[in-house]
């Protein structure tokens, strides 16, 4: 697309030079024309007669709107009159608008009145909103949704990070809940979605090229089968909105994080022999956890700690030090960090509290400044530390953990961190790392993602977070990482705080949690609704192969289970396959006459193991079926462990043939089903007792990753 950027730059420069915070309607019209955004025919009048002349040239009916840099919300000021159908009516409307504006804001600078062609609404035409806002977390965000009054009532809007690709812009049109309204209802012709997508792309390009446009509203846009026209074009200007964010490069992040996660030497600032002190617990975990690198206790009193020579200062340590774990009160951190900087330490692990979380923002800023001066990366403060199991590194005051696996987890909260630890231990979910990020004064989630992306010991990353310090950096990193490894996020906080202060419809809507939802999805991230789901996704997703299509089939021994599993599939966004006649007949060969094929396939509760085996084998062998959900009912004919072993055997048989489909199971029955579910998990089948929802949620999460980041979605 070719744009007239010089014209836009001139308009922007003039507004900034005047100290204005918005563009006038005529200026917005120039911007729209420069970027090929259709707007109605219009002109600016400075007198009633001038307005009448313009209206006669444009053609009746027309709309009149006040033009004033001091009045953004024209309707509230009585500054809009629609449906004006004669020259005399235009003169009266002109005077009415000016009088209303003066009454609304007596000191307002009234430039004139905009006379605009009035476009037809209703019938084939739908009102939509296209906008952009500078989000404090994510930067430039583009919005699309139903427009006019519906945008305030329904708030049916979808968001994406700018800049957008053509495909992303087009996908936004189908991304709202009411997208079917755009396809034509009650005899109306469908909206041309390609044209609307093109308009969204042009707006995305505009705010990318000119980031000083802090908020942009095209509301309403009248979209129909023959085009899309922005009736109202509002632009908020802010020179600060265009300032770039300072970031470390990926190479810098990876270099520092590699030294932190795979250190050759660790110092403990505040090491102690006294049981119950953090410095004692950290030393014990490092020593007893089996870390093979050098461990240097640092204590001003010298002596020994746990039989190792203690040094009065880190500067007295004879060798190089990669990581310093701080176990001293907050007030002593700055001085010790200066010494770490002189020593060339890569990472400072700040366990102490007493910083921004208690109102001591100035102290935290001081510590960060010291770290930046010496190029030391800070993890924390106010954290439990971190674990990296491939190095047997337990740099924390919490209980040690030694079940190594491929899942890396992080948490902003210490309490959530302990829940992660307990769940991992209880479920025997092997982990590669557990990291606390606390206040995130420096190192945050995108730093961790950058390391785990290159870490061969990690196949899935799960993160609990309350906020994102630099949402755009996270989103860009996650978009890259999630193509190779699933990223699961539990984002706490779902309120719309801050929306009231916005200057535009788009800005108000962007205060909603929906922004996080849509941008995490755009980045390929799987969002978990709660802590249990995040942990279950982390445990189950790595076991499931990537599905090759959307067709899911339920095989169950109980009709009630089949109904609940079907409901769970709807909730999880899964597609229950419409069983073709030949496949229906094939299933019926293995089930009793009073059973049911279709989907779910109900084999009934009294069937022997062979019926389960045959129907599961058929589901795995038919290439039209892409995933299986098994519903088991405890019977004496097929006891729980018999079921578990036959499922594991048949799944393994097909894997040996190169056929590997996602299989999840729900087991209902007495306590024996607990052991059966554990057996299935141990043999690579995601299975849960006493629940129909959880196995389907895990399968749904795998599908969301495949659609958002994998082969079922973007290439």
C-alpha positions as CSV (number, residue, x, y, z in Angstrom):
1,X,0.0,0.0,0.0
2,X,1.2,3.5,-0.9
3,X,0.6,6.3,1.5
4,X,1.0,10.1,1.4
5,X,3.2,10.3,4.6
6,X,4.4,13.8,3.9
7,X,0.9,15.2,4.3
8,X,0.3,13.4,7.5
9,X,3.6,14.5,8.9
10,X,2.8,18.1,8.1
11,X,-0.6,17.8,9.9
12,X,1.1,16.2,12.9
13,X,3.9,18.7,13.1
14,X,1.4,21.6,13.1
15,X,-0.7,20.0,15.9
16,X,2.3,19.4,18.0
17,X,3.7,22.9,17.4
18,X,0.4,24.3,18.5
19,X,0.4,22.2,21.7
20,X,-2.9,20.6,20.7
21,X,-4.0,17.2,21.9
22,X,-6.3,16.4,19.0
23,X,-6.7,17.0,15.3
24,X,-9.5,19.0,13.9
25,X,-12.1,17.3,11.7
26,X,-10.6,18.8,8.5
27,X,-7.1,17.7,9.6
28,X,-8.4,14.2,10.3
29,X,-9.9,14.2,6.8
30,X,-6.5,15.0,5.3
31,X,-5.0,12.1,7.3
32,X,-7.8,9.7,6.1
33,X,-7.3,10.7,2.5
34,X,-3.5,10.3,2.8
35,X,-4.0,6.7,4.0
36,X,-6.8,5.8,1.6
37,X,-9.4,5.5,4.4
38,X,-12.8,6.4,2.8
39,X,-14.8,9.3,4.4
40,X,-17.9,11.0,3.3
41,X,-17.8,14.2,1.2
42,X,-17.5,17.2,3.5
43,X,-16.3,20.7,4.0
44,X,-15.6,23.3,6.7
45,X,-18.0,26.3,7.1
46,X,-17.3,29.4,9.1
47,X,-20.7,31.0,8.5
48,X,-24.3,29.9,8.2
49,X,-24.4,30.9,4.5
50,X,-21.1,29.1,3.9
51,X,-22.6,26.0,5.4
52,X,-25.7,26.2,3.2
53,X,-23.5,26.6,0.1
54,X,-21.4,23.6,1.0
55,X,-24.5,21.5,1.7
56,X,-26.0,22.4,-1.7
57,X,-22.8,21.2,-3.4
58,X,-22.5,18.0,-1.4
59,X,-26.2,17.1,-1.7
60,X,-28.9,16.7,0.8
61,X,-29.3,15.3,3.4
62,X,-26.2,16.4,5.4
63,X,-24.8,16.2,8.9
64,X,-23.4,19.2,10.7
65,X,-20.8,18.9,13.4
66,X,-18.9,21.4,15.6
67,X,-15.2,21.7,14.9
68,X,-13.3,22.7,18.0
69,X,-10.0,21.4,19.5
70,X,-11.6,22.0,22.9
71,X,-14.7,19.8,22.3
72,X,-13.9,16.1,21.6
73,X,-17.3,14.6,22.4
74,X,-19.4,16.6,20.0
75,X,-22.7,14.9,20.8
76,X,-22.5,15.7,24.5
77,X,-22.0,19.4,23.6
78,X,-25.1,19.4,21.3
79,X,-22.6,19.9,18.5
80,X,-24.1,17.4,16.0
81,X,-27.3,17.7,13.9
82,X,-28.2,15.0,11.4
83,X,-30.6,14.7,8.5
84,X,-30.5,18.4,7.5
85,X,-32.4,18.5,4.2
86,X,-32.5,22.1,3.0
87,X,-30.4,25.3,2.8
88,X,-32.6,27.1,5.4
89,X,-32.4,24.1,7.7
90,X,-28.6,24.1,7.4
91,X,-28.5,27.8,8.4
92,X,-30.6,27.1,11.5
93,X,-28.6,24.0,12.4
94,X,-25.3,25.9,12.0
95,X,-26.5,28.6,14.5
96,X,-27.9,26.0,16.9
97,X,-24.6,24.1,16.9
98,X,-22.5,27.2,17.6
99,X,-24.8,28.3,20.4
100,X,-24.8,24.9,22.0
101,X,-21.0,24.7,21.8
102,X,-20.6,28.2,23.5
103,X,-23.1,27.2,26.2
104,X,-21.3,23.9,26.8
105,X,-17.8,25.4,26.9
106,X,-17.8,29.2,26.8
107,X,-14.0,29.5,26.3
108,X,-13.9,26.9,23.5
109,X,-12.0,27.8,20.3
110,X,-14.7,27.3,17.6
111,X,-13.0,26.8,14.3
112,X,-16.3,26.3,12.4
113,X,-18.8,23.7,11.5
114,X,-18.2,20.6,9.4
115,X,-20.8,19.9,6.8
116,X,-20.7,16.2,5.8
117,X,-22.6,14.0,3.4
118,X,-25.1,11.9,5.3
119,X,-24.8,8.2,4.4
120,X,-27.6,5.8,4.4
121,X,-27.8,3.4,7.3
122,X,-29.8,0.2,7.9
123,X,-30.7,-2.4,5.3
124,X,-27.4,-3.9,4.0
125,X,-25.3,-1.4,6.1
126,X,-23.7,-2.3,9.5
127,X,-22.1,0.1,11.9
128,X,-18.7,-1.0,13.1
129,X,-15.8,0.6,14.9
130,X,-12.2,0.5,13.9
131,X,-9.7,2.1,16.3
132,X,-6.3,2.2,17.8
133,X,-5.0,3.0,21.2
134,X,-1.6,3.3,22.9
135,X,-1.9,0.7,25.7
136,X,0.4,1.2,28.7
137,X,1.3,-2.4,28.6
138,X,1.3,-3.4,24.9
139,X,1.8,-0.1,23.1
140,X,-0.1,0.3,19.8
141,X,-3.2,-1.9,19.8
142,X,-5.8,-2.0,17.0
143,X,-9.5,-2.7,17.8
144,X,-12.5,-3.8,15.7
145,X,-16.1,-4.4,16.7
146,X,-19.7,-3.4,16.3
147,X,-20.0,0.4,16.2
148,X,-22.4,3.2,17.0
149,X,-24.2,2.8,20.3
150,X,-23.7,-0.9,20.2
151,X,-20.0,-0.5,21.0
152,X,-20.9,1.0,24.4
153,X,-23.6,-1.5,25.1
154,X,-22.3,-4.8,23.9
155,X,-18.5,-4.1,24.0
156,X,-18.1,-6.8,21.3
157,X,-14.6,-5.9,20.3
158,X,-11.4,-7.7,19.4
159,X,-7.9,-6.4,19.7
160,X,-4.5,-7.1,18.1
161,X,-1.0,-5.6,18.3
162,X,0.0,-3.2,15.5
163,X,1.4,-3.6,13.0
164,X,-1.0,-6.1,11.5
165,X,-0.5,-8.5,8.6
166,X,-3.2,-8.6,6.0
167,X,-4.3,-11.9,7.4
168,X,-4.5,-10.7,10.9
169,X,-6.5,-7.7,9.9
170,X,-8.9,-9.8,7.9
171,X,-9.2,-12.3,10.9
172,X,-10.3,-9.5,13.2
173,X,-13.5,-9.1,11.2
174,X,-14.4,-12.7,12.1
175,X,-13.1,-12.3,15.6
176,X,-16.1,-10.7,17.3
177,X,-18.9,-12.7,18.8
178,X,-21.5,-11.1,16.5
179,X,-19.5,-11.7,13.3
180,X,-22.6,-13.4,11.8
181,X,-24.3,-10.0,11.7
182,X,-21.8,-9.0,9.0
183,X,-22.7,-12.0,6.9
184,X,-26.2,-10.8,6.2
185,X,-29.2,-11.3,8.4
186,X,-32.9,-11.1,7.6
187,X,-32.4,-10.8,3.9
188,X,-29.6,-8.2,4.1
189,X,-26.6,-8.7,1.8
190,X,-23.3,-9.5,3.6
191,X,-20.7,-6.9,4.4
192,X,-17.6,-7.0,2.2
193,X,-15.1,-8.3,4.8
194,X,-12.1,-7.9,2.6
195,X,-12.8,-4.2,2.3
196,X,-13.2,-3.9,6.1
197,X,-10.1,-5.9,6.7
198,X,-8.2,-3.6,4.3
199,X,-9.4,-0.5,6.3
200,X,-8.2,-2.1,9.5
201,X,-4.8,-2.7,7.9
202,X,-4.6,0.9,6.8
203,X,-5.3,2.2,10.3
204,X,-2.7,-0.2,11.7
205,X,-0.2,1.1,9.2
206,X,-1.1,4.7,10.1
207,X,-0.5,4.4,13.9
208,X,2.7,2.3,13.2
209,X,4.1,5.0,10.9
210,X,3.0,7.8,13.3
211,X,3.1,6.6,16.9
212,X,2.3,10.1,18.1
213,X,-1.3,9.4,17.2
214,X,-2.1,8.1,20.7
215,X,-5.7,7.2,20.0
216,X,-7.7,6.9,16.8
217,X,-11.4,6.3,16.5
218,X,-13.3,5.5,13.3
219,X,-16.8,5.2,14.8
220,X,-19.1,4.6,13.2
221,X,-17.7,3.0,10.0
222,X,-20.6,2.2,7.7
223,X,-19.8,-1.2,6.2
224,X,-21.8,-2.8,3.5
225,X,-21.5,-5.1,0.5
226,X,-20.0,-2.3,-1.6
227,X,-17.6,-0.6,0.7
228,X,-16.8,0.8,4.1
229,X,-16.8,4.5,5.0
230,X,-15.6,6.1,8.2
231,X,-18.3,8.6,9.2
232,X,-16.4,10.0,12.2
233,X,-12.6,10.1,12.4
234,X,-11.2,11.3,15.7
235,X,-7.4,11.4,16.4
236,X,-5.7,12.2,19.8
237,X,-2.1,13.4,19.6
238,X,0.6,12.8,22.2
239,X,4.3,13.3,21.5
240,X,5.2,10.9,24.3
241,X,3.2,8.1,22.7
242,X,5.9,7.8,20.1
243,X,8.9,7.3,22.4
244,X,10.6,4.0,21.9
245,X,11.0,1.6,24.9
246,X,14.6,0.8,25.9
247,X,15.2,-3.0,25.8
248,X,18.0,-5.5,26.0
249,X,18.6,-7.3,22.7
250,X,17.9,-11.1,22.5
251,X,21.6,-11.8,22.4
252,X,22.2,-9.7,25.6
253,X,19.3,-11.4,27.4
254,X,20.5,-14.9,26.4
255,X,24.1,-14.3,27.4
256,X,23.1,-13.1,30.9
257,X,20.3,-15.6,31.4
258,X,22.6,-18.5,30.5
259,X,25.1,-17.5,33.2
260,X,22.2,-17.2,35.7
261,X,20.6,-20.5,34.9
262,X,23.9,-22.4,34.3
263,X,26.3,-20.8,36.6
264,X,29.8,-22.1,37.3
265,X,29.9,-20.4,40.7
266,X,27.3,-19.0,43.1
267,X,27.8,-16.7,46.0
268,X,25.3,-16.4,48.9
269,X,25.3,-12.8,50.3
270,X,24.2,-13.2,53.9
271,X,25.1,-16.9,54.3
272,X,24.5,-18.2,57.8
273,X,25.0,-21.2,60.1
274,X,21.9,-20.4,62.0
275,X,18.9,-22.6,61.3
276,X,15.8,-20.7,60.3
277,X,17.6,-17.9,58.6
278,X,17.2,-17.5,54.8
279,X,20.9,-17.5,54.3
280,X,21.2,-20.8,56.0
281,X,18.4,-22.4,54.0
282,X,19.8,-21.2,50.7
283,X,23.2,-22.6,51.5
284,X,21.7,-26.0,52.5
285,X,19.7,-26.2,49.3
286,X,22.7,-25.4,47.1
287,X,25.0,-27.9,48.9
288,X,22.5,-30.7,49.6
289,X,20.8,-30.3,46.2
290,X,23.9,-31.5,44.4
291,X,24.9,-28.4,42.6
292,X,28.4,-29.2,41.2
293,X,29.7,-25.6,40.8
294,X,31.6,-23.5,43.3
295,X,29.5,-22.2,46.3
296,X,30.9,-19.2,48.1
297,X,29.3,-18.1,51.4
298,X,29.6,-14.3,52.0
299,X,29.3,-13.0,55.6
300,X,31.1,-10.0,57.0
301,X,32.2,-12.1,60.0
302,X,34.1,-14.5,57.8
303,X,34.7,-17.9,59.4
304,X,32.9,-20.9,57.9
305,X,29.4,-21.7,56.8
306,X,28.4,-25.3,56.5
307,X,32.0,-26.2,56.5
308,X,32.9,-23.9,53.7
309,X,35.1,-20.8,54.0
310,X,33.1,-17.6,54.3
311,X,34.3,-14.4,52.7
312,X,33.7,-10.9,54.3
313,X,32.8,-9.5,50.8
314,X,32.2,-10.9,47.4
315,X,35.2,-9.0,46.3
316,X,37.3,-11.3,48.5
317,X,36.1,-14.4,46.6
318,X,39.1,-15.7,44.7
319,X,37.3,-16.9,41.5
320,X,34.7,-15.6,39.1
321,X,31.1,-15.5,40.3
322,X,28.1,-15.8,37.9
323,X,25.3,-15.5,40.4
324,X,24.9,-13.8,43.8
325,X,21.9,-14.9,45.9
326,X,21.0,-12.1,48.4
327,X,19.7,-13.1,51.8
328,X,20.2,-9.8,53.6
329,X,17.7,-7.0,54.6
330,X,16.7,-4.6,51.8
331,X,18.7,-1.7,53.3
332,X,22.0,-3.6,52.7
333,X,21.3,-4.7,49.2
334,X,22.6,-1.6,47.4
335,X,26.1,-1.6,48.8
336,X,26.5,-5.4,48.3
337,X,25.2,-5.0,44.7
338,X,27.9,-2.4,44.0
339,X,30.5,-5.0,45.0
340,X,28.8,-7.6,42.8
341,X,29.0,-5.2,39.9
342,X,32.7,-4.7,40.5
343,X,33.1,-8.5,40.7
344,X,31.5,-9.0,37.3
345,X,28.5,-11.0,38.5
346,X,25.9,-11.7,35.8
347,X,22.8,-12.1,38.0
348,X,21.6,-10.8,41.4
349,X,18.9,-13.0,43.0
350,X,17.1,-10.6,45.4
351,X,15.2,-12.7,47.8
352,X,14.6,-9.9,50.4
353,X,11.3,-8.0,50.6
354,X,11.0,-4.4,51.6
355,X,11.0,-2.8,48.2
356,X,8.3,-1.5,45.9
357,X,5.8,-4.0,47.3
358,X,5.9,-2.2,50.6
359,X,5.9,1.3,49.1
360,X,9.7,1.6,48.9
361,X,9.8,2.3,45.2
362,X,12.7,4.7,45.6
363,X,14.9,2.1,47.2
364,X,14.0,-0.4,44.4
365,X,14.8,2.3,41.8
366,X,18.2,2.9,43.4
367,X,19.0,-0.8,43.3
368,X,18.0,-1.1,39.7
369,X,20.2,1.9,38.8
370,X,23.2,0.3,40.5
371,X,22.6,-2.9,38.6
372,X,22.2,-1.1,35.2
373,X,25.4,0.8,35.9
374,X,27.3,-2.5,36.2
375,X,25.3,-4.6,33.7
376,X,24.0,-6.9,36.4
377,X,20.6,-8.5,35.8
378,X,18.3,-8.6,38.8
379,X,15.8,-11.4,39.5
380,X,13.2,-10.1,42.0
381,X,13.2,-8.6,44.6
382,X,10.7,-10.2,46.9
383,X,11.0,-13.8,45.6
384,X,11.6,-17.3,46.8
385,X,14.5,-17.8,44.4
386,X,14.7,-20.3,41.6
387,X,15.4,-23.9,40.6
388,X,17.1,-25.2,37.5
389,X,17.1,-28.9,37.7
390,X,19.5,-29.8,34.9
391,X,22.2,-28.1,36.9
392,X,20.8,-29.4,40.2
393,X,20.6,-25.8,41.2
394,X,18.3,-25.0,44.1
395,X,18.9,-21.3,44.7
396,X,16.0,-20.8,47.1
397,X,15.1,-20.9,50.8
398,X,12.1,-23.2,50.0
399,X,12.1,-27.0,50.0
400,X,14.4,-28.7,47.5
401,X,13.0,-30.4,44.5
402,X,14.6,-33.1,42.4
403,X,12.1,-34.5,39.9
404,X,13.6,-33.4,36.6
405,X,11.4,-33.1,33.5
406,X,10.7,-30.7,30.6
407,X,8.3,-28.1,32.0
408,X,9.6,-24.7,33.1
409,X,7.3,-22.7,35.4
410,X,7.5,-19.2,36.8
411,X,5.3,-17.2,39.2
412,X,5.0,-13.6,40.2
413,X,3.7,-14.7,43.6
414,X,5.6,-16.7,46.2
415,X,2.4,-18.4,47.3
416,X,1.7,-19.5,43.8
417,X,5.3,-20.6,43.5
418,X,4.8,-22.9,46.5
419,X,1.6,-24.3,44.9
420,X,3.6,-25.0,41.8
421,X,6.2,-26.8,43.8
422,X,3.6,-28.9,45.7
423,X,1.6,-29.8,42.6
424,X,4.8,-30.8,40.8
425,X,5.9,-33.0,43.7
426,X,2.4,-34.6,44.2
427,X,1.8,-35.3,40.6
428,X,5.4,-36.3,39.9
429,X,5.4,-33.8,37.1
430,X,9.0,-33.4,36.1
431,X,10.2,-29.8,35.8
432,X,13.3,-28.2,34.2
433,X,12.9,-24.9,36.2
434,X,10.8,-23.1,38.8
435,X,11.5,-19.4,38.9
436,X,10.1,-16.6,41.1
437,X,10.0,-13.1,39.5
438,X,8.4,-11.1,42.3
439,X,8.5,-7.4,41.7
440,X,10.1,-7.8,38.3
441,X,12.4,-4.8,38.9
442,X,14.5,-6.1,36.0
443,X,14.2,-9.7,34.7
444,X,10.7,-10.5,33.7
445,X,8.8,-13.1,31.6
446,X,10.2,-12.3,28.2
447,X,13.8,-12.8,29.6
448,X,12.8,-16.2,30.8
449,X,11.1,-17.0,27.5
450,X,14.2,-16.1,25.7
451,X,16.3,-18.5,27.7
452,X,13.8,-21.4,27.7
453,X,13.4,-21.0,24.0
454,X,17.0,-22.1,23.5
455,X,17.0,-24.6,26.4
456,X,16.9,-28.2,25.2
457,X,15.8,-29.3,28.6
458,X,12.5,-27.4,28.3
459,X,9.6,-28.3,26.1
460,X,6.8,-26.2,27.7
461,X,6.7,-22.9,29.6
462,X,3.9,-22.1,32.1
463,X,3.8,-18.7,33.7
464,X,1.7,-17.1,36.5
465,X,1.7,-13.3,36.2
466,X,-0.3,-10.4,37.6
467,X,0.9,-7.9,35.1
468,X,3.4,-7.5,32.3
469,X,6.1,-4.8,32.6
470,X,6.6,-4.7,28.8
471,X,3.7,-6.4,27.2
472,X,4.9,-5.8,23.7
473,X,8.3,-7.4,24.4
474,X,6.5,-10.4,26.0
475,X,4.1,-10.7,23.1
476,X,6.8,-10.5,20.4
477,X,9.0,-13.0,22.3
478,X,6.0,-15.4,23.0
479,X,5.0,-15.3,19.3
480,X,8.4,-16.6,18.4
481,X,8.8,-19.1,21.2
482,X,5.3,-20.6,20.9
483,X,5.9,-21.8,17.4
484,X,8.4,-24.3,18.9
485,X,7.2,-24.8,22.5
486,X,3.8,-24.3,24.0
487,X,3.5,-21.2,26.3
488,X,0.8,-21.3,29.0
489,X,-0.1,-18.2,30.9
490,X,-2.3,-17.7,34.0
491,X,-3.0,-13.9,34.0
492,X,-4.5,-12.8,37.3
493,X,-6.8,-9.7,37.3
494,X,-9.7,-9.3,35.0
495,X,-11.0,-5.8,35.8
496,X,-11.3,-2.8,33.5
497,X,-9.5,-0.4,35.8
498,X,-8.3,2.7,33.9
499,X,-10.9,2.6,31.2
500,X,-12.7,5.6,32.6
501,X,-9.8,7.9,31.9
502,X,-9.7,7.1,28.2
503,X,-10.4,9.8,25.6
504,X,-12.0,7.7,23.0
505,X,-14.3,4.7,22.6
506,X,-11.3,2.6,21.7
507,X,-9.4,3.7,24.7
508,X,-12.2,2.9,27.1
509,X,-12.7,-0.5,25.6
510,X,-9.0,-1.3,25.8
511,X,-9.0,-1.1,29.5
512,X,-10.7,-4.4,29.6
513,X,-9.1,-7.8,30.2
514,X,-10.1,-8.7,26.6
515,X,-6.9,-6.9,25.4
516,X,-4.8,-9.4,27.3
517,X,-7.0,-12.3,26.0
518,X,-6.7,-11.3,22.4
519,X,-3.1,-10.4,22.3
520,X,-2.0,-13.5,24.2
521,X,-4.0,-15.5,21.6
522,X,-2.3,-13.5,18.8
523,X,1.0,-14.4,20.3
524,X,0.2,-18.1,20.2
525,X,-0.1,-18.3,24.0
526,X,-2.5,-20.6,25.7
527,X,-4.3,-18.8,28.5
528,X,-5.4,-20.8,31.6
529,X,-8.5,-19.6,33.5
530,X,-7.1,-20.7,36.9
531,X,-4.2,-22.1,38.8
532,X,-5.3,-25.7,38.6
533,X,-5.9,-25.4,34.9
534,X,-2.4,-23.9,34.4
535,X,-0.8,-26.8,36.3
536,X,-2.9,-29.4,34.5
537,X,-2.1,-27.9,31.1
538,X,1.6,-27.9,32.1
539,X,1.4,-31.6,33.1
540,X,-0.8,-32.8,30.2
541,X,0.0,-30.8,27.1
542,X,3.6,-32.2,26.6
543,X,2.1,-35.8,26.6
544,X,-0.3,-35.0,23.8
545,X,0.9,-35.2,20.2
546,X,-0.1,-32.3,18.0
547,X,-3.5,-33.0,16.4
548,X,-3.6,-33.0,12.6
549,X,-7.2,-31.9,12.3
550,X,-10.3,-30.8,14.2
551,X,-12.3,-34.0,14.3
552,X,-12.8,-35.3,17.8
553,X,-14.6,-38.5,18.7
554,X,-15.8,-39.6,22.1
555,X,-15.9,-43.3,23.0
556,X,-17.7,-44.0,26.3
557,X,-19.1,-46.8,28.4
558,X,-21.7,-44.7,29.9
559,X,-24.3,-42.5,28.3
560,X,-24.3,-39.9,31.1
561,X,-20.5,-39.6,30.8
562,X,-20.9,-39.1,27.0
563,X,-23.3,-36.2,27.5
564,X,-21.0,-34.5,30.0
565,X,-18.0,-35.0,27.8
566,X,-19.9,-33.5,24.9
567,X,-20.8,-30.4,26.9
568,X,-17.1,-30.2,27.9
569,X,-16.1,-30.3,24.3
570,X,-18.3,-27.3,23.5
571,X,-16.9,-25.4,26.4
572,X,-13.3,-26.2,25.3
573,X,-13.9,-25.2,21.7
574,X,-13.5,-28.7,20.3
575,X,-15.3,-30.0,17.2
576,X,-17.2,-33.2,17.6
577,X,-16.9,-35.1,14.3
578,X,-20.0,-35.8,12.2
579,X,-19.6,-39.5,11.8
580,X,-20.0,-40.6,8.2
581,X,-22.1,-43.7,7.4
582,X,-19.2,-46.0,6.7
583,X,-17.5,-45.2,9.9
584,X,-20.8,-45.5,11.8
585,X,-21.2,-49.0,10.4
586,X,-17.6,-49.9,11.3
587,X,-18.2,-48.9,15.0
588,X,-21.5,-50.8,15.1
589,X,-19.7,-54.0,14.3
590,X,-18.0,-53.8,17.8
591,X,-20.8,-52.5,20.0
592,X,-24.1,-54.2,21.1
593,X,-27.3,-53.5,19.3
594,X,-28.6,-51.4,22.2
595,X,-25.4,-49.3,22.1
596,X,-25.1,-46.1,20.0
597,X,-22.7,-45.1,17.3
598,X,-22.8,-41.5,16.2
599,X,-20.7,-39.3,18.4
600,X,-20.4,-40.0,21.3
601,X,-19.9,-43.7,20.5
602,X,-21.7,-45.4,23.5
603,X,-20.4,-49.0,23.9
604,X,-22.5,-49.4,27.1
605,X,-21.2,-50.3,30.5
606,X,-21.3,-54.1,30.4
607,X,-18.9,-54.7,27.6
608,X,-15.7,-56.7,27.9
609,X,-12.1,-55.3,27.4
610,X,-12.2,-56.4,23.7
611,X,-15.0,-53.9,22.9
612,X,-12.9,-51.0,24.3
613,X,-9.9,-52.3,22.5
614,X,-11.6,-52.7,19.1
615,X,-13.4,-49.3,19.2
616,X,-10.3,-47.4,20.3
617,X,-8.2,-49.2,17.6
618,X,-10.8,-48.2,15.0
619,X,-10.6,-44.6,16.2
620,X,-6.9,-44.5,16.0
621,X,-6.7,-46.2,12.6
622,X,-9.2,-44.1,10.8
623,X,-7.3,-41.1,9.4
624,X,-10.5,-38.9,9.4
625,X,-10.5,-39.0,13.3
626,X,-7.9,-36.7,14.8
627,X,-8.3,-37.1,18.5
628,X,-10.1,-39.4,21.0
629,X,-11.8,-38.8,24.3
630,X,-12.5,-41.9,26.3
631,X,-15.2,-42.1,29.0
632,X,-14.7,-45.1,31.3
633,X,-17.2,-46.5,33.7
634,X,-16.0,-48.8,36.5
635,X,-17.4,-52.3,36.0
636,X,-16.5,-55.8,37.1
637,X,-16.4,-56.9,33.4
638,X,-13.7,-54.4,32.6
639,X,-12.0,-53.3,35.9
640,X,-10.1,-50.0,36.0
641,X,-6.6,-51.3,35.7
642,X,-7.6,-53.7,32.9
643,X,-9.0,-50.7,31.1
644,X,-5.9,-48.6,31.8
645,X,-3.5,-51.3,30.5
646,X,-5.5,-52.1,27.4
647,X,-5.6,-48.4,26.5
648,X,-1.9,-47.9,27.1
649,X,-1.2,-51.0,25.0
650,X,-3.3,-50.1,22.0
651,X,-2.1,-46.5,22.0
652,X,1.5,-47.8,22.1
653,X,0.8,-50.3,19.3
654,X,-0.3,-47.5,17.0
655,X,2.6,-45.2,18.0
656,X,4.9,-47.9,17.0
657,X,3.2,-47.8,13.6
658,X,3.7,-44.1,13.3
659,X,0.1,-43.2,14.2
660,X,0.1,-40.9,17.2
661,X,-3.1,-39.0,18.0
662,X,-4.1,-37.2,21.2
663,X,-6.0,-39.5,23.5
664,X,-7.5,-38.3,26.8
665,X,-9.6,-40.3,29.3
666,X,-12.2,-39.6,32.0
667,X,-12.5,-42.4,34.6
668,X,-15.6,-42.8,36.8
669,X,-15.8,-45.3,39.6
670,X,-14.5,-46.3,43.0
671,X,-11.0,-45.4,44.3
672,X,-9.4,-47.9,41.9
673,X,-9.8,-45.4,39.1
674,X,-7.2,-43.2,40.8
675,X,-4.5,-45.8,40.3
676,X,-5.7,-46.5,36.7
677,X,-5.5,-42.7,35.9
678,X,-1.9,-42.6,37.3
679,X,-1.0,-45.6,35.2
680,X,-2.3,-44.0,32.0
681,X,-0.4,-40.7,32.7
682,X,2.8,-42.7,33.3
683,X,2.2,-44.3,29.9
684,X,1.6,-41.1,28.0
685,X,-2.2,-40.9,28.1
686,X,-3.8,-37.9,29.8
687,X,-6.3,-39.3,32.2
688,X,-8.2,-38.1,35.3
689,X,-10.6,-39.7,37.8
690,X,-13.9,-38.3,38.9
691,X,-14.0,-35.5,36.2
692,X,-15.2,-35.2,32.7
693,X,-14.1,-31.6,32.3
694,X,-10.4,-31.7,33.1
695,X,-9.2,-34.1,30.4
696,X,-11.2,-32.2,27.8
697,X,-9.8,-28.9,29.0
698,X,-6.3,-30.2,28.6
699,X,-7.1,-31.5,25.1
700,X,-8.7,-28.1,24.3
701,X,-5.6,-26.3,25.5
702,X,-3.5,-28.5,23.1
703,X,-5.8,-27.6,20.3
704,X,-5.7,-23.8,21.1
705,X,-1.9,-24.0,20.9
706,X,-2.1,-25.9,17.6
707,X,-4.5,-23.2,16.2
708,X,-2.8,-20.2,17.6
709,X,0.8,-21.1,17.1
710,X,1.0,-24.5,15.5
711,X,0.1,-26.4,12.3
712,X,-3.7,-25.9,12.6
713,X,-3.3,-22.1,12.5
714,X,-0.6,-19.8,11.3
715,X,2.2,-21.2,9.2
